């Protein structure tokens, strides 16, 4: 009898924790976005160079509505993935790049690191950056944010290059 009295609360606690994980999965969705940027040739080699900032309109209210939630119910936003792909010219790769750091900012918030990658391999035309663990609620809830980039150039860029940035944010909302 004592075993049953002891096990009942333990089983109840396990059931509650299990249902919380399932509830979080139901309230989690992803926001994806793509931007393109053109990098002009003639960057200095071996120096960290800021690239032209990109303004991004979030349309987050529309995305939250499509997921049956609102900005006020969003409790956690983190970068899940950030990929860079050279789209023009097709024959180009990231051999020119030694390291890259991408930052996110808004008018009302300080600039924070979004993702980065050091020691970029040669011969590749797609890079998967390492996301930061920063909470990004303020940025994704805003009507727009700005992406800025610092890059260390390994070798000369002989022609203009177009790079597509694909980001995916993991969003978790409260149920009510």
N, C-alpha and C positions, 0 to 999 in steps of 0.2 A: 504494500500500500504506500509506503514511504517513497519507493522508487517511482510510482505513478505520480505522486504529488510533486516530486522533483522534476520529472521529465516533462510534465504538462507545460510549465512556464518556459522551459528551454525550447520545446517544439513550437510554442506560440511565438517566441522571439524569432526563431528561424523562419517561420512563415511570414512574419511581418517584414523582415529584412529581404526575403526573397521577393515579396510583392513590391517593395520599394524599388528594387532593381528593375523589375518588369515595368513599373510605372515610369521610371526615368527613361527607359528605352522607348516607351510610347510617346514621351514628351520631347524626344530628341530628334532633330532633323538637321539637314545640312544646307548651307547657302553657298552656292558656287558662283564664281565670277571670273571673267577673262578680260584682260587688257593687253594692248599691244604698244610697244615703245620702239622707236627707231634710235639706234646708237650710231652716231656719226663717227667717221674715221678720224685719225689723228689725236688720239688720247695719249697722254704721257705714260711711259712705261715705268712700272715699279712704284707708282704713287697711288694712294687711295684717292679716287676721283668721284665726286658726286655727279650723278646723272640727273637729267631733267625730271622733276617730280611729276607724278601722274595723279590728277584729280579723279576720284571714283565716286559716282553717284550710287548710293546703296540700294535705293528702292526697298529698304528693309520693311517699312510698314506694309507694303504689298506682299512681300514674302512671308511676313508673320501672319497676315490675314489668310494667305493660302494654306498655312499650317494650323489654322484655327486658334491663333494666339495673338498677343499684342506685345509691343515693346515693354510695357509695364510688367508683363509676366515672364519675360526672359530673365533667367537667373544666371546663366553661364554661357559665355561664348569663347571658344578657343580656336586657333588655327589648327586645322587637321592636316592640311597638305598645301604646299606651294611648289609649283612646277614651272620651270622656265624652258621654253622650246624656241629654237631658232626657226623662223618661218620663211625668211628671205635674206640672202640667197639660200636655196636648198642645200647647196654643197658646203656651206659654212658649218663650223663646229665651235665649241667653247675653248679651243686651244689658246685664245687670246686672254682668257680670264684666269686669274690666280685665286681670287676670293671675292665674295659678294655678300653684302648685308642689306636687307630691305627693312625699312622702317615704316610705321603707320602713324598718322597724326590727324587731328582735326583742328578747327579754329579754337576750340575750347579746351583741348587736352594736349598734354606734352607728347612729344615724339617718343615712341618706344620701339624696340626691336621687334620685328614680326618674324623674320626667318633669316638664316645665314648658311653659308657653306664655305669652308676653307679648303685649300689643296684640291682644287677642282681638277678632275681627271681630264686627260687630253683625248681627242678623238670622239667626243660625244656631242650630240646636238640637243640633248634634253638633260636637264638637271633637276633633281629632287632636293630642295633645300630643307634644312632642319628647322622645324617650327619652334618658336619660343614657347614658353609655358605661361606667358602673360594672359591675364583676363582681358578680353577685347570687347566686352559688353558696350562700353561707351562709344567705341568706334563704329561697330556694326549697327547700333541703334541710331546713330547720327544720320542726317540726310546725305552726307558725303564725308569722305575721308581722303587723305592724300598719302600716296605711296612714294617714298623717296629711297634712293639707292646709293650706296657707296660701293665702288668696285675697285679692286687692285688689278691692273692690267699687266699681263705676263709678256705679251709680245705685241708689236704694232697691229693696229686694225687697218687693213688696206682699203676697205670699202664699207659703206653703210650696211648695218645689220638690223633686221627687224626681229624682235623677240616678243613672244606671247607669254604672258604671265597668267597661269591658271591657279586660282586659290579656292580652297574649300574650308569653310568655317563650320565647326560643330556647335550647334545651338541647343541648349536645354532650357525649357520653359517650365514654370509652375503650373499646376493643373487649374488653379482658380485665380 
